[in-house]
Amino acid sequence: METICRLPLPFGEDQVWIDVIQPWLAQRGIDGEAMNIAGYVVSEMLNNVRDHSASADVVVEGMVGAQAVFVHVIDHGVGVFRRLADGLRLTGPREAVIEIAKGKRTTDPSQHTGQGIFFASRVCEWFCIEANGYAVTFEEGQEPIHLEFVNDAGRVGTTVKCRIAQQPRRSLRQVFDEYCPQPDIEFTRTRVAVKLMALADGSLISRSQARRLMAGLERFTEVELDFAGVAELGQGFADEAFRVWRNTHPGTDLRVLNAAEGVERMLRHVGFRRTTQ
């Protein structure tokens, strides 16, 4: 990877993109939709560094391959999962991991929508956030999310890594249209990979886990919970999410994807049958 720039805070992410990063990519043949996607992703990540990281500086690295462009955005601040945990009053970074997948989750709602990471992770071929001992990865066409525990006790800050296809399968507009339906173009749909919580927590059995999973999802009118990779649910977890939460938030259409037999059985037990594949 080549260092494109190293900048002290504060900075304007639009100027960094226009003056430094966009020309660097253009000189290496990146254009069209790949450039549009890179502009969105890099600008959003730089904005997060500026407003949330408490870092003194930011480093942007890049490399252009035959079929894709690779970009890293690196800060030396508190780490995104620690920041979310503190801002949302969670017990620690592990509990904050699931928040990355939801959308509309931010520690500063007066200034931010919480959409940046959600959409950036879905327009890239591959997108990874490393911070506070965890690495959360999104990969197009694969299982929704992968979680790794990273032995980085001496590492501070957040590293965002992404791979953007030079010929993307989907445009930035198509991804936004999937979650922001016409004609209002509001961010009303979301899809959450429940596997991410299972990887972080182990068995999904408690009501407190269910409340944490569902926190903030009332901001959407359509919520898809993707159970790919989850084999079983505890009765308390299922009842809290699919009876108590659902009855309390009738304005949200709650749907289930990729439910294994054990998950289906528990959902039926608590009276929820509206599952889709």
Backbone bond lengths (Angstrom), bond angles and torsions (degrees), N, CA, C in turn:
res aa  C-N    CA-C-N  psi(-1)  N-CA   C-N-CA  omega(-1)  CA-C   N-CA-C  phi
1 M - - - 1.457 - - 1.531 109.97 -
2 E 1.311 115.88 140.29 1.457 122.46 178.18 1.519 109.87 -101.42
3 T 1.329 117.47 137.34 1.459 120.59 175.86 1.524 109.07 -74.07
4 I 1.327 116.02 117.85 1.470 120.87 177.83 1.513 109.74 -82.90
5 C 1.331 116.54 -43.52 1.458 120.04 177.67 1.519 110.24 -160.55
6 R 1.321 114.75 155.51 1.466 123.36 171.83 1.520 106.07 -133.19
7 L 1.343 116.56 118.08 1.452 120.21 -170.36 1.519 111.34 -128.60
8 P 1.344 116.96 140.08 1.467 119.05 171.07 1.525 109.79 -77.53
9 L 1.324 116.02 154.26 1.455 120.30 172.57 1.523 108.51 -86.90
10 P 1.342 118.13 151.87 1.472 127.65 -0.96 1.519 111.52 -84.42
11 F 1.333 115.85 166.72 1.455 122.23 176.19 1.526 107.97 -153.28
12 G 1.312 116.18 165.47 1.459 121.36 173.36 1.513 108.70 -99.78
13 E 1.340 117.03 116.93 1.466 119.07 -174.53 1.521 112.15 -63.06
14 D 1.351 117.72 -28.72 1.459 119.75 179.07 1.523 111.12 -67.06
15 Q 1.334 116.17 -40.09 1.463 119.10 179.40 1.522 112.07 -71.09
16 V 1.316 116.54 -36.56 1.471 119.58 176.96 1.529 109.49 -61.73
17 W 1.334 116.55 -42.03 1.464 120.03 178.75 1.529 111.04 -65.70
18 I 1.323 116.86 -50.58 1.470 121.12 -174.24 1.527 111.57 -67.69
19 D 1.326 116.69 -43.14 1.465 120.53 -171.89 1.526 113.98 -86.08
20 V 1.351 116.96 -26.33 1.465 118.76 -170.57 1.525 112.49 -122.27
21 I 1.317 117.40 -58.86 1.468 120.27 -167.85 1.523 112.07 -77.74
22 Q 1.324 117.54 -44.64 1.471 119.41 178.59 1.528 111.78 -59.61
23 P 1.335 119.72 -47.18 1.478 118.68 176.62 1.531 112.86 -60.33
24 W 1.328 117.19 -37.83 1.465 120.34 178.93 1.523 110.40 -60.68
25 L 1.329 117.23 -44.17 1.461 121.08 179.06 1.527 111.58 -68.95
26 A 1.338 116.85 -41.79 1.464 120.64 -178.95 1.528 111.29 -61.99
27 Q 1.317 117.01 -38.79 1.467 120.75 178.56 1.525 111.92 -63.20
28 R 1.312 116.74 -19.94 1.469 121.58 -179.03 1.523 112.14 -106.28
29 G 1.328 115.92 16.84 1.456 121.16 170.78 1.517 116.59 87.64
30 I 1.344 118.69 10.03 1.461 120.61 178.98 1.522 109.05 -84.08
31 D 1.333 116.47 129.92 1.465 120.38 179.51 1.526 108.92 -154.13
32 G 1.322 116.00 -171.82 1.460 121.98 174.41 1.521 112.90 59.33
33 E 1.348 115.38 -140.89 1.464 120.64 -174.67 1.518 111.83 -67.43
34 A 1.327 117.79 -31.44 1.465 119.78 176.36 1.525 110.74 -61.25
35 M 1.321 117.24 -39.81 1.460 120.89 177.46 1.524 110.57 -68.15
36 N 1.337 117.55 -39.87 1.467 120.47 177.99 1.529 110.89 -59.94
37 I 1.332 115.96 -45.95 1.460 120.28 -179.39 1.525 110.73 -65.02
38 A 1.331 116.26 -44.92 1.469 119.75 179.12 1.522 110.65 -59.94
39 G 1.315 117.02 -40.53 1.459 120.58 179.31 1.512 112.18 -61.49
40 Y 1.331 116.07 -43.60 1.463 119.75 179.11 1.522 110.91 -65.25
41 V 1.321 116.51 -50.72 1.468 120.65 -174.48 1.523 110.98 -63.67
42 V 1.322 117.47 -49.62 1.459 120.47 -176.84 1.527 110.81 -64.56
43 S 1.324 117.33 -42.38 1.470 120.04 -179.52 1.518 111.49 -63.17
44 E 1.333 116.54 -41.86 1.466 119.81 179.39 1.528 111.27 -65.33
45 M 1.316 117.00 -42.24 1.455 119.42 -179.04 1.530 111.54 -68.91
46 L 1.323 117.45 -38.47 1.463 120.09 175.70 1.524 110.76 -64.34
47 N 1.316 117.00 -39.10 1.459 120.75 177.10 1.523 111.18 -60.96
48 N 1.336 116.59 -41.85 1.464 119.99 177.79 1.528 111.57 -62.82
49 V 1.324 116.18 -41.83 1.465 119.57 178.12 1.522 110.21 -60.25
50 R 1.313 116.03 -47.56 1.469 120.51 -176.53 1.525 111.78 -61.99
51 D 1.332 116.55 -44.06 1.467 120.16 -170.20 1.521 114.83 -92.86
52 H 1.341 118.17 -21.88 1.459 119.11 -170.70 1.525 115.72 -123.82
53 S 1.314 118.83 -22.42 1.467 119.67 -164.93 1.521 114.91 -79.02
54 A 1.339 117.70 -26.74 1.467 122.32 -170.37 1.526 111.47 59.55
55 S 1.329 116.35 28.70 1.458 122.27 177.90 1.527 109.92 -87.99
56 A 1.318 116.37 153.54 1.463 120.57 176.81 1.519 111.90 -82.53
57 D 1.349 116.17 -22.53 1.458 118.70 -176.77 1.526 110.25 -153.68
58 V 1.327 115.60 173.84 1.458 122.46 175.37 1.522 108.33 -138.39
59 V 1.335 115.71 144.67 1.457 122.20 176.69 1.522 107.79 -121.45
60 V 1.332 116.92 131.67 1.466 121.67 175.17 1.520 107.82 -116.50
61 E 1.325 115.15 125.50 1.463 121.63 179.04 1.524 109.26 -117.13
62 G 1.325 116.58 152.92 1.456 120.00 179.79 1.513 113.06 -149.31
63 M 1.320 114.11 158.62 1.459 121.49 173.71 1.521 107.14 -155.47
64 V 1.321 117.21 138.00 1.457 122.50 179.27 1.522 108.63 -112.30
65 G 1.330 115.57 120.53 1.451 121.40 177.14 1.515 111.37 -102.03
66 A 1.312 116.22 -172.66 1.464 120.91 -177.16 1.521 112.24 -66.45
67 Q 1.342 117.56 -33.10 1.459 120.80 -175.14 1.515 114.28 -122.64
68 A 1.319 117.98 -7.21 1.461 119.63 -175.02 1.516 110.72 -152.77
69 V 1.324 114.75 160.86 1.457 121.80 172.92 1.525 107.51 -113.07
70 F 1.333 115.89 139.07 1.456 122.88 -177.96 1.524 108.49 -114.42
71 V 1.325 116.73 132.56 1.466 121.30 -179.86 1.521 108.79 -134.72
72 H 1.334 116.31 135.99 1.462 122.76 172.61 1.526 107.97 -118.53
73 V 1.327 117.11 136.02 1.468 122.91 172.31 1.526 106.61 -119.85
74 I 1.324 116.47 119.24 1.465 121.98 -169.12 1.527 109.61 -124.96
75 D 1.333 115.99 127.64 1.467 119.30 172.42 1.519 109.42 -123.14
76 H 1.320 116.39 174.24 1.463 122.10 -176.80 1.525 109.80 -127.80
77 G 1.332 115.19 42.71 1.453 121.20 -176.71 1.521 113.36 -99.65
78 V 1.340 115.45 -144.41 1.465 120.81 -172.47 1.529 112.67 -80.92
79 G 1.326 118.15 -18.00 1.460 121.85 -176.59 1.515 110.81 94.04
80 V 1.331 116.42 135.19 1.459 120.93 -172.31 1.522 112.66 -63.21
81 F 1.338 118.03 -37.10 1.465 118.93 -177.44 1.524 111.48 -73.65
82 R 1.320 117.32 -36.22 1.457 120.18 173.95 1.525 110.51 -65.54
83 R 1.320 116.80 -41.72 1.460 121.10 179.49 1.531 110.86 -61.42
84 L 1.336 117.29 -45.19 1.455 120.80 177.87 1.524 111.37 -64.34
85 A 1.320 116.53 -42.50 1.458 120.16 -179.60 1.524 111.24 -60.69
86 D 1.325 116.39 -43.86 1.465 119.97 180.00 1.528 110.79 -68.21
87 G 1.338 116.39 -44.81 1.458 120.06 -176.18 1.517 113.91 -69.63
88 L 1.348 116.61 -32.47 1.464 121.09 -179.25 1.526 112.15 -98.13
89 R 1.324 116.65 5.29 1.467 123.33 176.67 1.535 111.52 60.68
90 L 1.318 114.95 46.70 1.459 121.28 174.98 1.522 108.54 -95.68
91 T 1.321 116.30 169.98 1.460 118.91 -175.26 1.519 113.54 -77.28
92 G 1.344 117.47 -21.70 1.450 119.19 -179.37 1.511 112.07 176.53
93 P 1.343 117.44 178.79 1.465 121.46 -177.12 1.519 114.37 -56.50
94 R 1.342 118.26 -34.80 1.467 119.69 -179.16 1.526 111.24 -58.60
95 E 1.329 116.65 -42.09 1.460 120.03 179.96 1.525 111.81 -69.13
96 A 1.336 117.83 -21.90 1.461 121.02 -177.92 1.519 112.64 -82.51
97 V 1.333 117.65 -13.83 1.462 120.66 -174.40 1.530 111.28 -57.56
98 I 1.333 118.30 -44.10 1.465 121.13 -177.13 1.522 111.84 -65.34
99 E 1.331 118.16 -24.84 1.463 120.57 -176.37 1.525 111.99 -65.57
100 I 1.332 116.51 -27.49 1.464 120.40 -179.94 1.527 111.10 -59.79
101 A 1.327 117.17 -32.00 1.465 121.34 -171.97 1.517 113.90 -83.36
102 K 1.327 118.52 -12.60 1.464 120.12 -167.65 1.528 114.57 -84.34
103 G 1.311 118.16 -42.53 1.452 120.77 -167.45 1.521 109.26 86.65
104 K 1.327 116.79 151.59 1.468 123.85 179.31 1.520 113.22 61.47
105 R 1.323 118.26 20.87 1.466 121.08 176.34 1.518 108.07 -110.04
106 T 1.316 116.40 115.24 1.451 122.02 -176.54 1.515 109.25 -145.89
107 T 1.321 116.36 151.59 1.453 121.25 176.31 1.527 111.94 -86.27
108 D 1.327 117.68 -5.07 1.470 121.70 -178.63 1.524 109.21 -137.95
109 P 1.355 118.49 71.55 1.468 120.77 -174.59 1.521 114.02 -64.53
110 S 1.335 118.29 -21.00 1.458 119.54 178.50 1.518 112.05 -71.42
111 Q 1.342 117.07 -22.92 1.458 121.53 -177.40 1.528 113.74 -113.92
112 H 1.347 117.34 -20.97 1.458 120.30 -172.70 1.523 111.00 -135.32
113 T 1.330 115.88 149.10 1.462 121.14 178.81 1.522 112.87 -90.14
114 G 1.332 117.54 -17.24 1.452 120.84 -176.06 1.518 113.62 78.57
115 Q 1.332 117.63 15.22 1.458 121.51 -175.78 1.521 113.89 -93.42
116 G 1.334 117.64 -17.68 1.457 120.60 -168.89 1.508 113.97 -58.11
117 I 1.340 117.60 -53.69 1.459 120.58 -178.57 1.520 110.50 -66.73
118 F 1.347 117.35 -38.63 1.461 120.78 -179.57 1.523 111.03 -55.42
119 F 1.328 117.41 -52.85 1.464 120.15 -176.49 1.526 112.10 -77.05
120 A 1.316 117.84 -36.08 1.468 119.51 177.74 1.526 110.70 -59.59
121 S 1.327 116.69 -40.70 1.465 119.84 -178.00 1.518 112.25 -68.35
122 R 1.322 117.83 -20.80 1.463 121.27 -175.59 1.520 114.09 -99.89
123 V 1.325 118.12 -12.38 1.469 119.66 177.45 1.526 111.90 -95.19
124 C 1.336 116.73 -12.12 1.461 120.20 -179.60 1.531 110.51 -91.36
125 E 1.331 116.31 154.44 1.470 120.58 169.99 1.520 110.96 -63.31
126 W 1.315 115.28 -37.20 1.460 122.18 -177.83 1.512 107.46 -151.16
127 F 1.349 116.28 136.67 1.461 121.03 -174.76 1.518 107.48 -146.34
128 C 1.331 117.43 131.57 1.462 120.95 -175.96 1.527 109.86 -139.30
129 I 1.330 115.21 136.34 1.461 121.73 173.96 1.519 107.94 -116.61
130 E 1.338 116.63 124.67 1.465 122.08 177.18 1.522 108.56 -117.34
131 A 1.330 115.82 125.14 1.464 120.55 178.12 1.512 109.57 -168.71
132 N 1.329 116.48 148.06 1.464 122.56 170.03 1.524 113.80 52.45
133 G 1.333 116.50 33.60 1.448 120.45 176.44 1.513 115.86 89.13
134 Y 1.335 118.13 4.62 1.462 121.73 -178.84 1.529 110.15 -127.53
135 A 1.318 115.53 148.47 1.464 121.69 172.21 1.518 107.70 -129.13
136 V 1.328 116.97 116.95 1.460 123.23 179.84 1.521 108.16 -107.58
137 T 1.334 115.86 125.54 1.459 121.27 -173.51 1.516 111.34 -121.77
138 F 1.320 116.04 134.72 1.462 124.22 172.99 1.524 106.99 -113.65
139 E 1.318 117.74 133.33 1.461 120.76 178.63 1.518 109.74 -135.85
140 E 1.313 116.16 126.92 1.460 122.12 -178.62 1.526 110.49 -60.67
141 G 1.331 116.26 130.16 1.445 121.26 176.29 1.517 115.06 81.46
142 Q 1.349 116.84 0.31 1.461 121.12 179.25 1.522 109.13 -111.14
143 E 1.326 116.60 -177.03 1.457 119.41 174.05 1.522 108.52 -53.52
144 P 1.325 117.24 147.59 1.459 120.46 -167.12 1.520 115.05 -51.47
145 I 1.344 116.78 -45.42 1.456 119.11 -173.02 1.522 108.91 -149.81
146 H 1.331 115.88 147.08 1.460 120.39 174.42 1.534 107.99 -126.16
147 L 1.321 115.75 141.79 1.458 121.45 -179.52 1.520 109.54 -122.23
148 E 1.320 115.42 133.04 1.466 121.31 174.13 1.527 109.21 -125.43
149 F 1.320 115.64 149.88 1.456 121.35 173.46 1.529 107.14 -97.40
150 V 1.307 116.11 122.98 1.457 121.93 -171.97 1.526 108.96 -107.30
151 N 1.310 116.53 129.37 1.459 121.55 177.82 1.530 108.82 -83.72
152 D 1.329 115.49 85.00 1.468 119.79 -175.70 1.526 110.05 -132.42
153 A 1.314 116.20 48.59 1.462 121.08 -175.03 1.525 112.27 -55.35
154 G 1.334 116.98 -31.25 1.448 119.67 -179.25 1.516 114.55 -90.17
155 R 1.330 117.15 -0.03 1.466 122.13 -175.30 1.521 110.41 -92.78
156 V 1.298 116.96 133.54 1.458 121.38 174.65 1.525 108.77 -115.54
157 G 1.318 116.12 157.43 1.446 120.63 174.72 1.516 114.13 88.23
158 T 1.320 114.59 -166.63 1.463 123.44 -176.31 1.517 109.47 -127.48
159 T 1.328 116.14 137.53 1.460 121.86 171.27 1.522 108.27 -118.03
160 V 1.320 116.16 122.29 1.467 122.23 174.22 1.522 107.56 -106.07
161 K 1.340 116.21 125.28 1.456 121.92 179.15 1.525 108.48 -119.21
162 C 1.315 116.95 137.92 1.459 118.41 177.77 1.518 111.23 -144.02
163 R 1.341 114.54 151.91 1.465 122.32 174.09 1.522 106.80 -122.70
164 I 1.314 116.05 123.48 1.464 122.52 -177.81 1.519 108.39 -117.23
165 A 1.318 116.42 123.52 1.466 120.65 -179.42 1.517 110.58 -65.17
166 Q 1.335 116.92 140.78 1.462 119.51 175.19 1.522 111.27 -68.29
167 Q 1.339 116.37 -25.14 1.471 121.42 174.27 1.537 107.26 -124.16
168 P 1.323 118.09 80.63 1.467 120.87 -173.71 1.525 112.50 -61.82
169 R 1.342 115.35 143.83 1.463 120.01 176.90 1.521 111.44 -71.03
170 R 1.318 116.67 -31.77 1.460 121.01 179.92 1.521 109.29 -129.61
171 S 1.319 115.24 144.06 1.460 119.73 177.59 1.524 110.00 -82.21
172 L 1.311 115.29 164.89 1.454 121.15 175.76 1.530 110.10 -58.41
173 R 1.325 116.56 -41.09 1.468 120.16 179.80 1.524 111.47 -64.24
174 Q 1.316 118.36 -40.32 1.462 121.04 -179.97 1.526 111.33 -63.08
175 V 1.322 117.03 -39.10 1.461 119.99 178.52 1.522 110.26 -66.61
176 F 1.321 117.40 -43.33 1.461 119.87 177.76 1.521 111.17 -63.75
177 D 1.316 117.51 -40.03 1.467 120.51 -179.83 1.528 112.00 -62.98
178 E 1.340 117.66 -30.15 1.461 120.68 179.80 1.522 111.69 -63.89
179 Y 1.324 116.30 -36.66 1.461 120.51 -176.12 1.532 113.31 -107.41
180 C 1.315 117.08 -11.55 1.469 122.42 -179.56 1.532 108.06 -126.31
181 P 1.336 117.17 77.31 1.463 119.97 -170.92 1.522 113.61 -64.61
182 Q 1.340 114.23 151.56 1.452 122.09 175.18 1.532 108.72 -70.16
183 P 1.346 119.98 158.06 1.469 125.10 -2.57 1.525 114.12 -89.25
184 D 1.321 117.97 -9.05 1.463 120.11 -173.26 1.522 113.36 -76.76
185 I 1.330 116.65 -24.17 1.463 123.50 179.33 1.528 110.65 55.07
186 E 1.311 117.37 38.95 1.458 121.84 175.15 1.528 109.61 -99.25
187 F 1.309 115.25 148.82 1.468 121.85 -179.17 1.529 108.02 -76.72
188 T 1.337 115.88 86.12 1.460 121.05 -173.87 1.527 113.03 -111.66
189 R 1.321 118.22 -10.35 1.460 122.07 -178.46 1.519 110.11 -116.09
190 T 1.310 115.90 144.26 1.456 119.35 172.68 1.524 109.26 -146.98
191 R 1.302 115.17 160.24 1.465 122.63 177.41 1.526 107.26 -134.54
192 V 1.324 116.07 126.28 1.458 121.44 -175.38 1.520 109.07 -118.73
193 A 1.324 116.88 127.65 1.459 122.12 176.87 1.525 108.80 -84.02
194 V 1.326 116.07 104.67 1.458 121.54 -177.90 1.531 110.86 -63.79
195 K 1.315 116.25 -25.53 1.467 121.45 177.60 1.530 111.64 -52.63
196 L 1.323 117.15 -33.20 1.461 120.35 -178.28 1.524 110.69 -61.67
197 M 1.329 116.74 -42.78 1.463 119.56 176.98 1.527 110.45 -67.78
198 A 1.330 116.86 -39.29 1.466 119.79 179.39 1.524 111.12 -62.58
199 L 1.322 117.53 -39.17 1.462 120.63 178.80 1.527 111.37 -66.93
200 A 1.325 116.27 -36.86 1.465 120.14 -179.08 1.520 112.38 -77.71
201 D 1.354 116.98 -37.93 1.462 121.38 -171.32 1.524 114.40 -102.53
202 G 1.338 116.77 -21.11 1.449 119.15 -169.81 1.525 109.20 88.43
203 S 1.318 118.08 -137.99 1.457 121.98 -176.97 1.528 111.31 -62.19
204 L 1.331 115.70 139.80 1.462 122.07 178.18 1.522 107.68 -97.08
205 I 1.315 116.42 94.11 1.459 119.54 -171.55 1.525 114.08 -126.96
206 S 1.328 118.37 -23.55 1.461 119.21 -167.65 1.523 112.90 -101.80
207 R 1.313 115.05 157.07 1.459 120.83 175.20 1.533 111.69 -66.93
208 S 1.318 117.04 -34.35 1.465 118.96 178.99 1.522 111.11 -65.14
209 Q 1.328 118.34 -36.89 1.462 121.12 175.06 1.528 110.32 -62.34
210 A 1.327 116.59 -44.19 1.466 120.48 -179.82 1.518 110.72 -63.05
211 R 1.330 117.16 -41.80 1.464 119.21 178.85 1.519 110.84 -62.97
212 R 1.328 116.54 -37.33 1.467 119.82 177.84 1.524 111.17 -67.70
213 L 1.336 116.95 -40.94 1.462 119.96 177.55 1.525 111.24 -60.21
214 M 1.328 117.11 -42.19 1.460 121.07 -172.62 1.526 113.15 -86.23
215 A 1.323 118.36 -9.82 1.463 121.22 -177.41 1.520 110.88 -58.05
216 G 1.306 116.45 126.34 1.461 122.47 177.61 1.510 115.03 88.16
217 L 1.332 118.38 -12.82 1.468 120.02 -177.09 1.522 112.75 -74.65
218 E 1.325 116.63 -12.90 1.470 119.23 175.80 1.527 112.07 -67.30
219 R 1.326 117.85 -10.44 1.468 120.79 177.84 1.530 112.08 -76.56
220 F 1.324 117.01 -7.53 1.460 121.75 -178.95 1.527 110.40 -109.81
221 T 1.322 115.17 154.10 1.468 119.39 174.60 1.519 111.55 -92.91
222 E 1.347 118.44 -20.60 1.453 122.92 177.08 1.530 109.01 -133.76
223 V 1.322 116.06 123.28 1.465 121.77 179.64 1.521 108.45 -127.16
224 E 1.334 116.02 123.74 1.458 122.14 174.09 1.522 108.44 -106.82
225 L 1.317 116.44 121.39 1.452 121.83 174.56 1.522 107.73 -99.53
226 D 1.322 116.02 114.52 1.462 122.36 -176.53 1.522 108.65 -93.97
227 F 1.342 116.05 114.26 1.463 121.52 -176.92 1.534 112.92 -97.37
228 A 1.327 118.06 16.23 1.463 119.75 175.36 1.522 109.74 -54.87
229 G 1.335 116.58 129.26 1.447 121.00 179.34 1.514 114.94 86.67
230 V 1.337 117.95 0.79 1.471 122.30 177.76 1.523 108.05 -110.57
231 A 1.322 117.52 121.77 1.470 121.22 -174.54 1.519 113.23 -92.24
232 E 1.333 118.02 -34.39 1.463 121.14 -172.47 1.526 110.31 -141.59
233 L 1.348 115.08 156.58 1.460 122.83 172.21 1.518 108.64 -130.71
234 G 1.334 116.76 145.93 1.447 120.58 171.65 1.516 110.50 -78.89
235 Q 1.329 116.04 156.32 1.463 120.46 -178.18 1.530 111.38 -62.90
236 G 1.328 117.28 -43.02 1.455 119.75 -179.30 1.515 112.35 -62.66
237 F 1.335 116.40 -43.20 1.468 121.46 177.96 1.526 109.84 -59.54
238 A 1.331 117.21 -51.18 1.460 121.49 -176.98 1.521 111.58 -63.20
239 D 1.316 117.43 -42.20 1.457 120.49 -178.51 1.517 111.43 -65.47
240 E 1.330 116.39 -41.49 1.464 120.26 -178.73 1.523 111.46 -64.92
241 A 1.334 116.84 -43.74 1.465 120.45 -176.18 1.521 112.38 -78.52
242 F 1.337 116.94 -43.03 1.461 120.57 -167.59 1.526 114.41 -102.99
243 R 1.322 117.52 -4.44 1.459 119.49 171.34 1.527 110.21 -121.25
244 V 1.354 116.79 -58.74 1.460 120.22 -175.84 1.522 110.98 -64.88
245 W 1.346 116.88 -55.23 1.474 119.41 -178.04 1.524 111.02 -63.51
246 R 1.301 116.16 -43.89 1.462 119.99 -178.18 1.527 111.31 -61.66
247 N 1.328 118.00 -42.28 1.463 120.81 179.35 1.523 112.09 -67.97
248 T 1.332 115.94 -29.45 1.468 120.89 -179.59 1.520 111.82 -79.27
249 H 1.344 117.36 -21.26 1.470 121.35 -176.69 1.534 109.98 -127.67
250 P 1.332 116.85 68.21 1.476 119.76 -176.97 1.525 113.35 -66.92
251 G 1.324 118.47 -15.37 1.455 121.03 179.75 1.509 114.01 -79.03
252 T 1.332 117.67 -6.19 1.466 122.22 179.08 1.517 109.53 -107.58
253 D 1.325 116.25 123.07 1.461 122.26 176.96 1.529 107.73 -82.42
254 L 1.316 116.74 108.82 1.460 122.62 -175.55 1.520 109.33 -96.72
255 R 1.336 116.69 124.53 1.458 122.75 -178.14 1.521 110.48 -126.06
256 V 1.320 115.21 157.37 1.461 121.21 -179.20 1.520 109.18 -123.27
257 L 1.330 115.94 135.42 1.463 122.39 176.71 1.526 109.53 -118.29
258 N 1.326 116.09 147.53 1.462 123.55 168.45 1.532 113.19 53.83
259 A 1.314 115.94 45.28 1.459 120.41 -179.19 1.527 110.50 -81.58
260 A 1.324 117.42 124.34 1.461 122.27 174.07 1.530 109.55 -71.36
261 E 1.323 115.66 168.05 1.465 120.10 -175.81 1.527 111.83 -57.82
262 G 1.338 116.90 -40.94 1.460 119.49 -179.92 1.513 112.56 -65.42
263 V 1.316 116.87 -36.66 1.465 121.16 177.19 1.518 109.82 -69.12
264 E 1.333 117.34 -46.87 1.465 121.55 178.61 1.524 111.15 -55.98
265 R 1.311 116.44 -44.16 1.464 121.40 -177.34 1.533 110.30 -61.00
266 M 1.324 117.90 -44.12 1.457 120.23 -179.37 1.520 111.64 -70.85
267 L 1.340 117.14 -34.93 1.461 119.69 177.20 1.527 110.47 -63.76
268 R 1.323 116.81 -41.63 1.471 119.53 176.79 1.527 110.44 -64.36
269 H 1.314 116.50 -36.59 1.461 120.88 -179.34 1.527 111.48 -60.33
270 V 1.357 116.51 -36.12 1.472 119.02 -179.14 1.526 111.77 -95.04
271 G 1.334 116.12 7.84 1.469 119.95 172.58 1.504 116.19 91.69
272 F 1.341 117.63 15.25 1.475 121.15 179.49 1.507 109.69 -106.23
273 R 1.330 116.68 122.36 1.468 119.33 -177.11 1.518 113.34 -128.90
274 R 1.293 118.22 1.63 1.470 119.60 -177.24 1.511 110.22 -85.39
275 T 1.308 118.01 71.79 1.459 122.97 179.11 1.510 109.91 -103.67
276 T 1.318 116.58 147.25 1.471 122.55 174.41 1.507 108.34 -129.30
277 Q 1.339 115.31 155.95 1.466 120.68 179.38 1.512 110.08 -99.48
